[in-house]
């Protein structure tokens, strides 16, 4: 019995020694980190923000391959992290702000003289970011993703309302970006000058954790 007890004790000690020297597993790394992939964990409650990639525009065009519609060269989103589990997994955020600077917006729709405002309604939205880079934006239960576009026309001011059930995007560690391509909205109200479908495209870079000192870029693991 004494021999068995000593052997068991030696086995436990050896196991503890090995576990102390083995580096942390990938499971210890959360989905969202800052500084680098596998870097500092993004804490629950941290605020993330990003603006349009330099030299690009956020567009809402009438067709997926078209160039007619509305274009803005300044736009920003803000989201609060609500869950950041171990990777591989899916982090969750609350999208609390998504703005477009109307002074940078133009429209080439015939009869439209300019853009008065673009407003994202029904916030906050739930945003999920998976380890494979898939980004999904969904509204609260019973609600919709909605954007209201106010335009100046030859006939006066008009309001165009567009809705979608969800949006899909892609997060990339190459430039710490989130991109949306041809995400379809359907017009739910507005005059004939409001195109019947709006296809949203935008790239936001870099996504930064503004709650951490120096606002480091955010990586997906």
BELLIN-V295621 format. One record per pair of residues at least 24 apart in sequence whose ideal C-beta (glycine too) atoms are under 10 Angstrom apart, sorted by the first residue. I is the first residue (numbers start at 1). GAP is how many residues later the second one is. D is the distance in Angstrom with one decimal. If there is no record, write none. Layout:
i & gap & d
I & GAP & D
I & GAP & D
This chain:
i & gap & d
25 & 61 & 9.1
26 & 60 & 8.3
26 & 61 & 6.6
26 & 62 & 8.1
26 & 195 & 7.9
27 & 58 & 9.9
27 & 59 & 4.9
27 & 60 & 7.4
27 & 61 & 8.7
27 & 62 & 9.3
28 & 58 & 6.6
28 & 59 & 9.1
29 & 57 & 6.8
29 & 58 & 5.2
29 & 59 & 9.6
29 & 102 & 9.8
29 & 192 & 5.1
30 & 51 & 9.8
30 & 53 & 9.6
30 & 54 & 4.6
30 & 55 & 6.6
30 & 56 & 5.9
30 & 57 & 6.3
30 & 59 & 8.0
30 & 61 & 7.4
30 & 101 & 10.0
30 & 191 & 6.8
31 & 50 & 9.8
31 & 52 & 8.9
31 & 53 & 5.8
31 & 54 & 6.2
31 & 55 & 7.6
31 & 56 & 4.9
31 & 57 & 7.7
31 & 58 & 5.2
31 & 59 & 6.7
31 & 60 & 4.1
31 & 61 & 9.3
31 & 97 & 9.7
31 & 98 & 6.5
31 & 99 & 7.6
31 & 100 & 5.7
31 & 140 & 10.0
31 & 188 & 9.5
31 & 189 & 6.4
31 & 190 & 5.7
32 & 49 & 6.7
32 & 51 & 9.8
32 & 52 & 5.1
32 & 53 & 9.6
32 & 55 & 8.8
32 & 57 & 10.0
32 & 59 & 4.9
32 & 61 & 8.7
32 & 97 & 6.8
32 & 99 & 9.8
32 & 139 & 9.4
32 & 175 & 9.2
32 & 177 & 8.2
32 & 186 & 5.7
32 & 187 & 7.3
32 & 188 & 6.5
32 & 189 & 7.4
33 & 51 & 8.8
33 & 54 & 8.8
33 & 176 & 9.3
33 & 183 & 9.2
33 & 184 & 9.8
33 & 185 & 7.4
33 & 186 & 5.2
33 & 187 & 8.3
33 & 188 & 6.0
34 & 142 & 9.5
34 & 173 & 9.8
34 & 174 & 8.2
34 & 175 & 5.0
34 & 177 & 9.7
34 & 178 & 5.8
34 & 180 & 9.2
34 & 181 & 9.0
34 & 182 & 4.0
34 & 183 & 6.6
34 & 184 & 5.7
34 & 185 & 7.0
35 & 174 & 9.4
35 & 177 & 8.9
35 & 179 & 9.5
35 & 181 & 5.2
35 & 182 & 7.5
35 & 183 & 9.2
35 & 184 & 7.6
36 & 137 & 8.8
36 & 180 & 9.1
36 & 181 & 8.8
36 & 183 & 6.1
36 & 185 & 9.8
37 & 50 & 9.5
37 & 136 & 5.8
37 & 182 & 4.6
37 & 183 & 7.7
37 & 184 & 5.6
38 & 49 & 8.8
38 & 181 & 7.8
38 & 183 & 6.1
39 & 177 & 7.9
39 & 178 & 9.4
39 & 179 & 9.4
39 & 180 & 6.5
39 & 182 & 8.9
40 & 169 & 8.7
40 & 172 & 7.2
40 & 176 & 7.4
40 & 179 & 9.8
41 & 43 & 6.7
41 & 45 & 9.8
41 & 180 & 9.8
42 & 39 & 5.6
42 & 42 & 5.4
42 & 49 & 7.7
42 & 51 & 9.6
42 & 167 & 5.6
42 & 169 & 8.4
42 & 170 & 7.9
42 & 174 & 9.4
42 & 176 & 6.2
42 & 177 & 9.1
43 & 38 & 7.1
43 & 41 & 7.4
43 & 166 & 8.5
43 & 168 & 7.1
43 & 169 & 8.3
44 & 36 & 8.8
44 & 37 & 5.6
44 & 38 & 6.4
44 & 39 & 6.5
44 & 40 & 6.1
44 & 47 & 9.6
44 & 48 & 9.4
45 & 35 & 6.6
45 & 36 & 6.6
45 & 37 & 8.1
45 & 39 & 9.9
45 & 166 & 7.3
46 & 33 & 9.5
46 & 34 & 7.3
46 & 35 & 4.9
46 & 38 & 8.4
46 & 47 & 9.4
46 & 163 & 5.2
46 & 164 & 7.8
46 & 165 & 3.9
46 & 166 & 6.9
46 & 172 & 9.0
47 & 31 & 6.3
47 & 32 & 7.3
47 & 33 & 5.5
47 & 34 & 7.8
47 & 46 & 9.5
47 & 47 & 9.9
47 & 49 & 8.4
47 & 50 & 9.6
47 & 161 & 9.4
47 & 162 & 7.5
47 & 163 & 5.1
47 & 164 & 5.1
47 & 165 & 9.7
47 & 168 & 9.7
48 & 29 & 8.4
48 & 30 & 7.3
48 & 31 & 5.0
48 & 32 & 7.6
48 & 33 & 6.5
48 & 43 & 10.0
48 & 45 & 6.7
48 & 47 & 9.5
48 & 79 & 9.3
48 & 81 & 9.6
48 & 130 & 9.5
48 & 159 & 5.7
48 & 160 & 6.8
48 & 161 & 5.8
48 & 162 & 7.1
48 & 163 & 8.3
48 & 167 & 9.6
48 & 170 & 6.0
49 & 27 & 6.5
49 & 28 & 6.8
49 & 29 & 4.8
49 & 30 & 7.6
49 & 48 & 8.3
49 & 155 & 8.9
49 & 157 & 9.8
49 & 158 & 7.5
49 & 159 & 5.9
49 & 160 & 8.5
49 & 161 & 5.2
49 & 162 & 9.8
49 & 166 & 8.0
49 & 169 & 9.8
50 & 25 & 9.5
50 & 26 & 7.0
50 & 27 & 6.1
50 & 28 & 8.6
50 & 29 & 9.0
50 & 126 & 8.2
50 & 127 & 7.6
50 & 128 & 6.6
50 & 153 & 9.3
50 & 154 & 3.8
50 & 155 & 6.3
50 & 156 & 6.4
50 & 157 & 4.4
50 & 158 & 6.5
50 & 160 & 9.8
50 & 167 & 9.3
50 & 168 & 8.6
51 & 24 & 6.8
51 & 25 & 4.7
51 & 26 & 8.3
51 & 48 & 9.7
51 & 50 & 9.8
51 & 153 & 6.4
51 & 154 & 8.0
51 & 155 & 9.1
51 & 156 & 9.8
51 & 157 & 9.5
52 & 24 & 7.8
52 & 25 & 9.7
52 & 48 & 9.5
52 & 49 & 9.8
52 & 52 & 9.3
52 & 150 & 6.4
52 & 151 & 6.8
52 & 152 & 6.1
52 & 153 & 7.8
53 & 122 & 7.7
53 & 124 & 6.6
53 & 126 & 8.4
53 & 149 & 8.6
53 & 150 & 4.5
53 & 151 & 6.9
53 & 152 & 4.4
53 & 153 & 8.8
54 & 151 & 8.1
56 & 123 & 9.6
56 & 145 & 9.1
56 & 146 & 7.5
56 & 147 & 5.6
56 & 148 & 9.3
56 & 149 & 8.7
57 & 47 & 8.3
57 & 48 & 9.0
57 & 49 & 9.0
57 & 144 & 8.5
57 & 145 & 7.7
57 & 146 & 9.4
58 & 40 & 9.8
58 & 42 & 6.5
58 & 43 & 10.0
58 & 46 & 9.4
58 & 47 & 8.8
58 & 60 & 8.7
58 & 122 & 8.6
58 & 142 & 7.4
58 & 143 & 7.2
58 & 144 & 3.7
58 & 145 & 8.5
58 & 146 & 8.7
59 & 123 & 9.5
59 & 139 & 9.2
59 & 140 & 7.9
59 & 141 & 7.2
59 & 142 & 5.0
59 & 143 & 7.2
60 & 40 & 9.4
60 & 45 & 9.6
60 & 47 & 9.3
60 & 58 & 7.9
60 & 87 & 7.4
60 & 89 & 7.1
60 & 100 & 9.3
60 & 102 & 7.4
60 & 123 & 9.5
60 & 125 & 7.3
60 & 135 & 8.7
60 & 137 & 9.7
60 & 138 & 4.3
60 & 139 & 7.0
60 & 140 & 5.4
60 & 141 & 8.2
60 & 142 & 9.3
61 & 47 & 9.7
61 & 48 & 10.0
61 & 121 & 8.3
61 & 134 & 8.1
61 & 136 & 9.0
61 & 137 & 7.1
61 & 138 & 5.1
61 & 139 & 8.4
61 & 140 & 7.4
62 & 47 & 7.7
62 & 125 & 9.8
62 & 132 & 9.5
62 & 133 & 3.6
62 & 134 & 7.6
62 & 135 & 6.6
62 & 136 & 7.1
62 & 137 & 7.5
63 & 119 & 9.0
63 & 132 & 8.3
63 & 134 & 7.4
63 & 135 & 9.6
63 & 136 & 6.5
64 & 117 & 8.9
64 & 118 & 4.4
64 & 119 & 9.7
64 & 120 & 7.5
64 & 133 & 8.7
64 & 135 & 4.9
64 & 137 & 9.0
65 & 117 & 8.4
65 & 134 & 8.8
66 & 116 & 9.9
66 & 129 & 8.9
66 & 131 & 9.8
66 & 133 & 7.6
67 & 41 & 7.4
68 & 39 & 8.7
68 & 40 & 5.9
68 & 41 & 6.0
68 & 42 & 8.4
68 & 127 & 7.3
69 & 37 & 9.9
69 & 38 & 6.9
69 & 39 & 7.4
69 & 40 & 6.6
69 & 43 & 9.6
69 & 80 & 9.3
69 & 126 & 6.4
69 & 128 & 9.8
69 & 129 & 6.7
69 & 130 & 7.9
69 & 131 & 9.6
70 & 30 & 8.9
70 & 32 & 9.9
70 & 35 & 6.1
70 & 36 & 7.4
70 & 37 & 4.9
70 & 38 & 8.6
70 & 39 & 7.7
70 & 42 & 8.5
70 & 45 & 5.9
70 & 48 & 7.1
70 & 77 & 9.9
70 & 79 & 6.3
70 & 81 & 7.9
70 & 90 & 9.0
70 & 125 & 9.3
70 & 128 & 8.0
70 & 130 & 9.9
71 & 33 & 8.8
71 & 34 & 6.8
71 & 35 & 5.6
71 & 36 & 7.5
71 & 37 & 7.9
71 & 44 & 8.9
71 & 130 & 9.7
72 & 27 & 9.7
72 & 28 & 4.7
72 & 29 & 6.6
72 & 30 & 7.5
72 & 31 & 9.2
72 & 32 & 5.3
72 & 33 & 4.1
72 & 34 & 7.9
72 & 35 & 9.9
72 & 43 & 7.6
72 & 46 & 6.7
72 & 130 & 8.6
73 & 27 & 9.6
73 & 28 & 7.9
73 & 30 & 9.6
73 & 31 & 4.3
73 & 32 & 7.9
73 & 33 & 8.7
74 & 25 & 8.6
74 & 26 & 7.2
74 & 27 & 3.8
74 & 28 & 9.2
74 & 29 & 7.8
74 & 30 & 4.2
74 & 31 & 8.4
75 & 24 & 6.5
75 & 25 & 4.7
75 & 26 & 7.0
75 & 29 & 8.4
75 & 30 & 9.2
75 & 43 & 8.5
75 & 45 & 9.7
75 & 127 & 6.3
75 & 129 & 7.6
76 & 24 & 8.5
76 & 25 & 8.4
76 & 128 & 7.8
77 & 43 & 8.8
77 & 48 & 9.9
77 & 50 & 8.9
77 & 60 & 9.7
77 & 101 & 8.1
77 & 125 & 9.1
77 & 127 & 6.1
77 & 130 & 8.8
78 & 45 & 9.8
78 & 46 & 9.9
78 & 132 & 8.2
79 & 45 & 8.3
79 & 46 & 8.7
79 & 47 & 9.7
79 & 48 & 5.7
79 & 50 & 9.5
79 & 58 & 9.6
79 & 99 & 9.8
79 & 128 & 8.9
80 & 44 & 8.2
80 & 47 & 9.8
80 & 131 & 9.0
81 & 46 & 9.6
81 & 48 & 9.4
81 & 128 & 8.3
81 & 130 & 8.6
81 & 137 & 9.3
82 & 42 & 9.9
82 & 44 & 8.3
82 & 45 & 9.4
82 & 46 & 10.0
83 & 45 & 9.1
84 & 45 & 9.2
85 & 46 & 9.7
86 & 45 & 9.7
86 & 135 & 9.0
87 & 43 & 9.6
87 & 44 & 5.0
87 & 133 & 8.3
87 & 134 & 4.0
88 & 42 & 8.0
88 & 43 & 4.0
88 & 44 & 7.8
88 & 133 & 7.8
89 & 40 & 9.7
89 & 41 & 7.6
89 & 42 & 6.1
89 & 132 & 8.9
90 & 38 & 5.1
90 & 39 & 6.8
90 & 40 & 4.6
90 & 41 & 7.3
90 & 42 & 9.5
90 & 44 & 8.5
90 & 46 & 8.9
91 & 36 & 8.8
91 & 37 & 6.9
91 & 38 & 4.7
91 & 39 & 8.0
91 & 40 & 8.7
91 & 44 & 10.0
91 & 80 & 9.8
91 & 127 & 9.7
91 & 129 & 8.0
91 & 130 & 9.4
92 & 34 & 6.7
92 & 35 & 7.3
92 & 36 & 5.5
92 & 37 & 8.0
93 & 31 & 9.2
93 & 32 & 9.1
93 & 33 & 7.6
93 & 34 & 4.4
93 & 35 & 7.5
93 & 36 & 7.0
93 & 42 & 9.5
93 & 44 & 9.4
94 & 29 & 8.8
94 & 30 & 4.6
94 & 31 & 7.6
94 & 32 & 6.6
94 & 33 & 7.4
95 & 25 & 8.7
95 & 28 & 6.6
95 & 29 & 5.6
95 & 30 & 4.3
95 & 31 & 7.3
95 & 32 & 4.8
95 & 42 & 6.4
95 & 43 & 9.6
95 & 44 & 9.8
95 & 50 & 9.7
95 & 72 & 9.9
96 & 27 & 6.1
96 & 28 & 4.8
96 & 29 & 8.6
97 & 26 & 7.0
97 & 27 & 8.5
98 & 25 & 7.1
98 & 26 & 9.7
98 & 27 & 8.1
98 & 39 & 9.3
98 & 47 & 9.8
98 & 49 & 8.8
98 & 104 & 9.8
98 & 106 & 9.8
100 & 47 & 8.9
100 & 49 & 9.2
100 & 102 & 9.4
102 & 47 & 9.7
102 & 48 & 8.4
105 & 44 & 9.0
105 & 46 & 9.6
107 & 42 & 8.8
107 & 44 & 6.3
107 & 45 & 8.9
107 & 46 & 9.4
107 & 86 & 9.6
109 & 42 & 7.7
109 & 44 & 8.7
109 & 51 & 9.9
109 & 84 & 6.4
109 & 85 & 8.6
109 & 86 & 7.0
110 & 43 & 9.8
110 & 44 & 9.5
110 & 83 & 8.2
111 & 40 & 9.1
111 & 42 & 5.3
111 & 43 & 5.4
111 & 44 & 7.5
111 & 47 & 9.4
111 & 80 & 9.5
111 & 81 & 9.2
111 & 82 & 5.4
112 & 39 & 5.1
112 & 40 & 7.1
112 & 41 & 5.3
112 & 42 & 8.3
112 & 46 & 8.4
112 & 81 & 6.3
112 & 82 & 9.5
113 & 38 & 7.8
113 & 39 & 4.5
113 & 40 & 6.1
113 & 41 & 6.7
113 & 44 & 9.9
114 & 36 & 9.9
114 & 37 & 7.1
114 & 38 & 4.5
114 & 39 & 8.9
115 & 34 & 7.2
115 & 35 & 7.4
115 & 36 & 6.0
115 & 37 & 7.5
116 & 33 & 8.5
116 & 34 & 4.0
116 & 35 & 6.5
116 & 36 & 5.8
116 & 41 & 6.5
116 & 42 & 9.4
116 & 43 & 9.0
117 & 31 & 7.8
117 & 32 & 7.7
117 & 33 & 4.8
117 & 34 & 9.2
117 & 42 & 9.5
118 & 29 & 6.5
118 & 30 & 7.4
118 & 31 & 5.3
118 & 32 & 7.7
118 & 33 & 9.7
118 & 42 & 9.7
118 & 44 & 10.0
119 & 27 & 8.9
119 & 28 & 7.0
119 & 29 & 4.7
119 & 30 & 8.0
119 & 31 & 7.9
119 & 40 & 10.0
119 & 42 & 9.9
120 & 25 & 8.1
120 & 26 & 7.5
120 & 27 & 5.6
120 & 28 & 8.2
121 & 24 & 8.4
121 & 25 & 4.1
121 & 26 & 6.9
121 & 27 & 5.9
121 & 40 & 8.3
121 & 41 & 9.9
121 & 42 & 9.1
122 & 24 & 5.2
122 & 25 & 9.6
122 & 41 & 9.1
125 & 41 & 9.1
125 & 42 & 8.4
126 & 40 & 9.7
127 & 40 & 8.9
127 & 42 & 8.9
127 & 51 & 9.0
129 & 40 & 9.2
129 & 41 & 10.0
129 & 42 & 5.6
129 & 49 & 8.1
129 & 78 & 9.3
129 & 89 & 9.0
129 & 91 & 6.0
130 & 41 & 8.5
130 & 90 & 8.0
131 & 40 & 9.8
131 & 89 & 6.6
131 & 90 & 6.2
132 & 38 & 9.3
132 & 39 & 9.1
132 & 88 & 8.4
133 & 36 & 9.0
133 & 37 & 5.3
133 & 38 & 4.6
133 & 39 & 6.3
133 & 40 & 7.9
133 & 45 & 9.1
133 & 46 & 9.9
133 & 87 & 5.8
134 & 34 & 7.2
134 & 35 & 8.0
134 & 36 & 6.9
134 & 37 & 7.8
134 & 86 & 9.6
135 & 32 & 8.2
135 & 33 & 6.9
135 & 34 & 3.9
135 & 35 & 6.3
135 & 36 & 5.4
135 & 43 & 5.7
135 & 44 & 8.6
135 & 45 & 8.0
135 & 85 & 9.1
136 & 30 & 6.3
136 & 31 & 7.3
136 & 32 & 5.8
136 & 33 & 7.8
137 & 27 & 8.9
137 & 29 & 6.3
137 & 30 & 4.1
137 & 31 & 7.7
137 & 32 & 7.3
137 & 41 & 9.9
137 & 43 & 8.5
137 & 46 & 8.8
138 & 26 & 9.9
138 & 27 & 7.8
138 & 28 & 4.8
138 & 29 & 8.1
139 & 24 & 9.3
139 & 25 & 8.8
139 & 26 & 7.8
139 & 27 & 7.7
139 & 28 & 9.7
144 & 41 & 9.8
144 & 42 & 9.9
144 & 44 & 8.6
145 & 38 & 9.1
145 & 40 & 7.8
145 & 55 & 9.8
146 & 39 & 8.5
146 & 42 & 8.0
147 & 38 & 6.5
147 & 51 & 7.5
147 & 53 & 7.9
148 & 41 & 9.2
148 & 42 & 9.3
149 & 36 & 9.9
149 & 38 & 9.6
149 & 41 & 8.1
149 & 45 & 7.5
149 & 46 & 10.0
149 & 49 & 8.0
150 & 40 & 9.9
151 & 39 & 8.9
151 & 40 & 9.1
151 & 42 & 7.0
151 & 43 & 7.8
153 & 38 & 8.0
153 & 40 & 5.7
153 & 41 & 10.0
154 & 39 & 9.1
155 & 36 & 8.0
155 & 38 & 7.9
156 & 35 & 9.8
158 & 32 & 6.3
158 & 33 & 4.8
158 & 34 & 9.3
158 & 35 & 5.8
158 & 36 & 6.7
159 & 30 & 7.4
159 & 31 & 6.1
159 & 32 & 8.4
159 & 35 & 8.1
160 & 25 & 9.9
160 & 27 & 6.3
160 & 28 & 9.1
160 & 29 & 7.5
160 & 30 & 3.7
160 & 31 & 7.7
160 & 33 & 7.8
160 & 34 & 3.4
160 & 35 & 7.9
160 & 38 & 8.1
161 & 24 & 9.3
161 & 25 & 9.8
161 & 26 & 7.0
161 & 27 & 5.0
161 & 28 & 4.5
161 & 29 & 6.1
161 & 33 & 8.1
162 & 24 & 6.6
162 & 25 & 5.6
162 & 26 & 6.9
162 & 27 & 9.2
162 & 28 & 8.4
162 & 32 & 8.3
162 & 33 & 9.1
162 & 34 & 9.7
162 & 35 & 8.2
162 & 36 & 4.6
162 & 38 & 8.6
163 & 24 & 8.2
163 & 25 & 5.1
163 & 26 & 9.4
163 & 35 & 9.6
164 & 34 & 8.8
164 & 36 & 8.2
167 & 33 & 7.4
169 & 31 & 9.9
169 & 33 & 8.8
169 & 34 & 9.1
169 & 35 & 8.9
170 & 33 & 9.5
170 & 50 & 10.0
171 & 33 & 9.8
171 & 36 & 7.5
171 & 47 & 8.5
171 & 48 & 8.9
171 & 49 & 4.9
172 & 31 & 9.3
172 & 33 & 8.5
172 & 35 & 9.8
172 & 47 & 9.8
172 & 48 & 8.2
173 & 44 & 9.1
173 & 45 & 9.3
173 & 46 & 5.1
173 & 47 & 6.1
173 & 48 & 8.7
174 & 31 & 9.6
175 & 28 & 8.8
175 & 30 & 5.1
175 & 31 & 6.6
175 & 32 & 9.6
175 & 42 & 8.8
176 & 28 & 9.5
176 & 29 & 6.2
176 & 30 & 3.8
176 & 31 & 5.4
176 & 32 & 7.8
176 & 40 & 9.3
176 & 41 & 4.0
176 & 42 & 6.2
176 & 43 & 6.7
176 & 44 & 9.0
177 & 26 & 5.7
177 & 27 & 6.3
177 & 28 & 3.7
177 & 29 & 6.7
177 & 30 & 6.9
177 & 40 & 9.6
178 & 24 & 8.8
178 & 25 & 7.5
178 & 26 & 5.1
178 & 27 & 7.7
178 & 28 & 9.6
178 & 29 & 5.9
178 & 40 & 9.4
178 & 42 & 9.5
179 & 24 & 4.2
179 & 25 & 7.4
179 & 26 & 8.2
180 & 24 & 8.5
